[in-house]
Amino acid sequence: MRARNHQLSAGKVRRRLAAGAVFLAMAVAAGAGVATPAEAKAPAGPTPVSAAPAGLLPPSFVSQTAVPTTVNPLPSVDPVGDPASFSVLVNKSRPLNPASYAPNDLINARGSGQYLRSEAAAWLNGLFQGAADAGTGGLSIVSGYRSYAQQQQVYSYYVSIYGQAYADTISARPGYSEHQTGLAVDVGNQAGSCGLDTCFGDTAAGKWVAANAYKYGFIVRYPNGYTGITGYSYEPWHLRYVGVALATEMNRLGYPTLEQYFAGNPAAGASIKSGADLVAADSSGRLLRYPATTVGNYAAPVQIGSGWTGLKQGFVVDWDIDGVYDILAQWNNGVLGVYRGLPGGGFAGQVVVGNGGWDQMTITVGKWSHAHPRPSVVGYFPDGVLRYYPNTFGGALSGPQIIGKGWNGMELTMADWEGDGANDILAKSPSGSLINYRGDGWAGFFGPATTVGTGWQYMRTLLPSFGLTGAGTRGITAQTVEGNLYNYGLGRSQWTTYSQVGSGWNSLKIFK
């Protein structure tokens, strides 16, 4: 698992132990379209306008560099202890709980005989392809999942050779290993050189991995110079899958280790912490946060504000992409304003980002174009003309672009239906059809619209959710006219789960 330049014999023994281990392969159940309202496919009514620049997208763009997006993509900033979470923090002081944890979705990664959790294995395919396309000579898998018993064998070997003190700097104790999560993978050059050795970091493949792994949801878990923080020696080969959202956030904010991210993230004390939490205003204007639980529903509310009467619609977004959730408020007086979340809790005063007539608009909010990393606004006036308002600088909106016509009467929700990294528009028609308009990732649409559900006229509010039913899950939470809440899990172009997650929400205005 861990080695230094002068310990090549230990690395060879490690490779033999990893190669000779017996792993459990577990099949991944295919997602079933079980959601209600019923699914269907049919042409849609409004006309989207494609705005994709000609020749801008190479055929391999989606598979290699797509980043899943939602309105609320940020993960929780609290250290995660759930061993099944993609962002679980495992180190010398934070063991897995239970210590014997074993993931239930392991698959054979790239036919290597080494196993990873299914999502990590899928994104590893993209990483390997990216490394090959970059002319690095390619990558190989050296080691993947290890059970508690296998890690005990590895650790005991190092103790017998080097003594416990030194063994603890190059190997994890059983129950404390990232390999046991099924999210860690040791890689080397395809040619076989520098496997489990620091020289890997000096090769073309190693340099490419260090610079680009985050795009595929991986981090170099034990970077050079951070032994005092991680507890382990430099390991350029040890990659850990944390999900694209978290890996990208760590890269943007400049946190090289998970320990530093969780300890120093500016949102650690903010009022809204997770994309799975639900925010709502009650009839008295109290702003409430309902924390998501680990079992797919919501805990008792925490008041995080007051004075929220006169609101047409609220949205939870990271408007200025500083890692802290903000609130975009669409007021009945025609003002569109942002309340920036403060790292220590609460919100700054309103900054007007749109003035005059916004009460007449039906809008949705999210990352609509790869050209603009901040969440922007898509919506229409009663004329039914769909417009895109870019949020270029984290302040006032830029001038609109017309991207569609004939959208009158449609309720809008922005979500990534295909899971291809480009947000789409889910539009609920007056008749109750839920129609997906596929976004091209560049402020326009492509492909035919498809009806993905019927009977949705009984739903009053639709909002994207992130992580409500488990680490890395996506879904649509729907509020019925009776005040019940249902969560519809999103896979890739299909519904995956369906469950009631609340009741008695009639008097609450739920933020999208």
N, C-alpha and C positions, 0 to 999 in steps of 0.2 A: 504493500500500500504506500509506504513512504520510504525514500532513500536519499542519500547524498552521493555526490560524485565519487567519493573514495570507498563506497560500499556497494560495488557492483555485484559482489557475490550474494549479498542480501537481496538485491533486486532480482537476481536470477531465481533464488529460492522463492521469493514472493510470486513471481510469474508462474512457477511450477505449482505452488499452492492454489493460485487462482484458477489456473487452467485445469487442475485436477479436481476441483470442487464439484459437488453434485448440486445442481440448482433445481428449484421447482419452477416449472413453466405453467402458468395459469392462463387460460383462454380469456379473452376480453369479449364480454357479451355485446352483441351488436345492439345499437340503440333502436328502440321500437317507437313508432309513431303512436303513442297511446294517449296524447293529450285530448281533452275536450275543452272547447268546441271542436267539432270534427274537422279533419283536414281535407283539403281538396286542391285541385290545380285547375286554374282557368285564367283566361286573359283578364286584365284589369281595365278600369275605366280611364283615369286621368292619363295624360300624356307626359312622360318625363322627357327631358331634353338632355342628350349626351353632351358632356363637356370635356371629354378626355382628349388631351392634346395628341394629335396624330403622331404615331411612332414613338411615344414616350415610354410605353410599357413593353419591355421584352417579354417573350413567351414564358420565361422562367421567373418572372418577377414575384408572382404570388407564392409559389412554392418555396422560394429561397429567402425572401425578406419580409413577408407579410407579418404584421404585428397585430394580434387580436386587440380590438378596441371596443369599449363600451362607454356609456356616458360617465360611469363611475369606475374607471379602471384601476385605481390605486388599491393596493392591498392594505390590510390592517397594519398599523405601525407598532402594535404591541408584540413583544417576542412570542412567537407561536410555539405552543407545546404539544399540539395535536400531531402525533407522528405521521398521520395521513395527509397533513397539509403540505403543499408544495413549498411553503415558506417556513417550515419547521426549523427552529434553531437548535442544533445539536452540537455540543462541544464538551469540553472536559468537566464543566460545571452544570451542564444541562443534559442529562441522559434521556434516552427514549423512555416513554411511559405508555405501555408497559415495556420493560427491558427486553422482553422476548418478542416485541412487535415484528410482524411480517406483513408486507403489503399484499393485497388481494388481486392486483391487476398486473402482475409481472408478465412480460413477454420477452421472447428471445430477440435481443437487439441486433438488427442487421444480420441475422443468421450466424452470429459470432459464437453462440453457446454461452454468452454472458447475458444476464437478464436485467431489465430495467422496468420501471413502471411504464405503462403504455404511452402516456402523454410525453414523458421524457424521451422515450425511444423514438416517438414520432418526430419530435423537434431535433433529436440527434441526427436523424436522416438529413434534415436540411442543413445542419451544421457541417456534416461530412461533405455534402454536395458543394456547399459554399467554399470549403477549404480546397476541394479538388478544382473547382472552377477558377480559383484564385492562383492556380499554378504552384501550390505548395508541395506537391508530391503526394498529397492525401494523408488521411489519418487511419488508424486502426484502434480497435477496442482491446484494451489489455485486461481490464477487470470491471465488473459491474456489481450486482447485488451480492451481498454475503449475509447469511443468516447469523443469528447470535452464536450458534455453535461454531460456525466457520470462522467468525471473527475471534472467538476465544482461542481457536487453534492458531491463528496468525499471530495474535498478541502474545500468547504463551511462548511461541517460537522466538520472538524477538527478545522477550525477557530472558530466556535461556541463553541466548547468544550475547546480548549486550547489557543485561541487567535492567531492572525496572525503570530507573531514572532516565536512561537514554531511550529505552523502548517507548516511553511515554511521549517522546518528541517526534517519533516517526510512525507510531501506530496507535490506534484508538483501542481502548478497552471494550470488551463486549458490552453491548447496550449503549455505548457512547459513539458508535461509528455511523457516519453518514452513509456508508455503503449499505447498512442494514435498512435504510429508508427506501432503497430502490431508486433513489434520485441522484446518486453519485456514480460517476464513471471515470475510470483512468484511461487515458488515451495516449497513443504514441504515433510515431511516423509510420506510414504504411509500409515503408521499406524495412521496418523492424528496429531501426536505430533509436537510441535514447528512450527506450521504454522504461518508465518509472525511474527516471533520472533527471536531474536538474538541467542537463544539457538540452533536453527537449525544448526548454524555453528559449534557447538560442537558435533553434532551427526555424526555417521558413514557416512550417506548420505551427510550431509553438508560438511564434510571434503573431501569426494570423489569428490563432485561437484567443490569445490574450486581448487582441484589439476588437474582435468581432463576436465572441461567444454570447455576449449579452443580447444580440439581435435574435438569438434562437432560444433565449430563456436560461442560459447557463452562465455561471460565473466561475472564475478561477478561485476556488474556495480558500486556498492557502497561498496568497501572493508573497512575493519576496519582500522581506523587511518587516513583516507583521507577526512574527513568531510570538512576541510578547502579548499580542491580542488574541490570536487564534490558538496558541499553545502548541502549534506544530511547525515543523520546518517548511521551507519553501517547496511547493509542489506544483510546478507549472502544468503537470499532466492531470491533476485531480480536478475534475469539473463537477459542479453541483447544479442540478436543475432547480430553479426557483420560480419559473414562469417568466414570460416575456415582460409582463408589466413590472414586476419587481426588479428584474435584471436591468431593464431599461431605466427605471427610476434610480437605482443604485449608480448606474453609469452617469446619468445626467447630474446627480447631486454630488458625485465624486466620492462615494463610499466604497472603498476597496473590499471590505469584509462585512459579513452579516452582522457581526457584533457591533460594528460602528454604525451601521444603518439603523438598527433597532435602538441603540443608545442615543444617537444624535439626530435622528430624523426630526425635522421641524414640526411634524404633525403629532408627535408623541403626546402632547398635552392639549391638542386641538379639540374642539367640541364634536366634530364629526370625524370618526377614525376609519371607518370601513365602508367600502362600496356595497356591502351586504346590509348595512343598517338602513332603517327607514326613517325619514324625516317628515313631519306633518305639523300643520297648524290647526289648533282647535278653534271653536267658535268665539272664545274670549281673546284670541290672538296670541296664545302661548305657542312658542315654537318648541316642539318635542322631538327627541331622538329616541327611537325604539331600537336598542341594540339587537343585532342578530345573534341567535343562540347557535350552539353547535349541532342542534338537531333539526334545523330548518324552519324555525319560527322566530318570534320576537319576544324579548324580555320586557319588563315594565319600563315605561318611558322615563326619560330624564329631561327636564326642562333646560333648554339651551338658549332661550330668547323670549321676548314678549313684544307686543305691539304689531303683530302680523295680521291685522284685519285689513280689508280692502284689497286683498290679493286675488288676482285672477289665477295665477299659476306660479309655482316655485320649482326650481331645478337645483339639484346638488351637483356641482361641477368644480373642477380645479381650473378656474378661469385663467389664472396667470401661471399655471403649471409650476408652482413653487412647492408642490408636495403637500399642500394643506387644502382641504376642501373649502370651497366658497359656496355662496348661494346666489343664484340669479333669480331676481324677482320680477315678475310681469304684473304690474299693478293695474287696477281698474281705472286709474286716472291717465293711462296712456304712457306711463314711464316704464322703461326697462332699466333695472339697476342691479349692480353687483355689490354684495357684502362680502368682503374678503375675510376668510377665516384667519384667526390669529393663532400662532403656534402655542400660546399659553392658554387658549380657550377663548370663546366669544368671537365677535365679528367686528370689523371696522365699520365706520359709517358708510352709507350708500354712495357709490360712484355711479352716476348716470351714464349708461353706455348706449342708450337709445331714448329719444324723447319725442312724444307726440304720435298718437295713433296705435301704439302697441297693444292697447286693450282690444283693438279690432282684429288682431292677428291670432291665428292658430299656429303655434310654433312647437318645435322640438329642438333639442340642444345636444351637441356631441361633436366628435372629431369627424368632420365631413370630407376633408381633403388632406392628403398627405403633404400638400404644399403648406398647410397651416397646422402646426402641432397643437395649437390651443383649441378647446371646444368652441364651436361657433353656433350660429342660429340658422335654422331652415324653417320657413313658414310662409303663410299666405294670408292676404287680406280677403274680404268677401268676394273679390273679383276672381279668386281661384288660381291666380298666378303664383307659382311656387318660386320663392326667392331664397338665395343663399347669402347670408351676411357673414363675411369672414371676421374672426377675432384675430387680428393680425399682431397686435402688440400687447394684449392682455388688458386693454382699456376699452375705449369706445369702439363700436363696430364699424367696419369699413362699408362702403357702398355695396348695394346688393347686385347679385348676378341672377338673372332669370334662368331657372333650371327645369321648369315644367308648367303646364297649363291644365285647367279643368279639375283642380283639386277641391272644389267647393264641397263642404260638408264632410271632409275626411278628417278624422282624428289621427295625429301623427306621433309616432314613437321611433326614435333612432336606435337601432341595434344591429349587430352583425349576424344576420340570419345564416349566411353560408359559413361563417367562421373562417373567412379568407383574409381577414385583416382590414377589410374596407367596410365601413358602416353602411347599412341599408335603411330604407324607410319602410316601417311597418305601418300601413294605413288602414284604419277601421272605417269602413263605409257605413252610410246611414242604414243600409239593409243588414249589417252585421257581418259582412265578409271581412276577413283580415287578409290584406294583400301585401305581398313583399315586392318592393321596388329595389332592385339590386343596385347598390352604389358602385361606381367604378374606382373609387378611391381618389378621384381628382375633381370632385364637386359636381359630377354628373352621374348618369345611369348607363347601364348597358344590359342587353338581354331582355327577354320578355318578362313582364311582371307575372307573378303567380299568386293565386289564392292559397293561403296556408291555413285557413280556418274559417268556419262559419258559425253563426250563433253568437257572435261577439257583441251584438247590440245590447246585451244585458250587462256589459262591462262599462263602468263609468270612467275609470282611469287605468291606463297601462303604463308601466314604468320598467325599465331594465333593472335587473339585479345582478350583482357580482359576488359569487361565493356564498349565497344563502344556503344552499343545500350541500356544501362541501367545498374544499379547497379547489379553486380554479373553475368552479361551475358558473354557468351563465343562465339567465332565465328572464322571463317576463312575469312580473307580479301584477295581477289584475284585481281591481276593486269592483265588486258587483254593485248594482243599484240597491241591493239589500244591505250592503256594508260588509260583506264577507271578502276575504282576501284569498286568492289562489295563486300558486306559483307554477308556471309552465316552464320546465327545463328546456334549454336550447342546446342542441347538438350541432351538427353541421348539416344545415338545410332540413332539419327535422326537429320535432318535439321529442323530448326524452322522458320527462317525468311530469306528474300532475298531482298536486296535493293542496289541501286547504291549509293556509298558514295563519289565519286570523279571522275574527268576526267582531261585529260591533263598531265598525269604522265609519258609520254613516255621517257622523258630525265632523269628521276630520278631512281637511284638504291635504292630500298626500302629495309630496314633492316628487317630481320625476327625476 
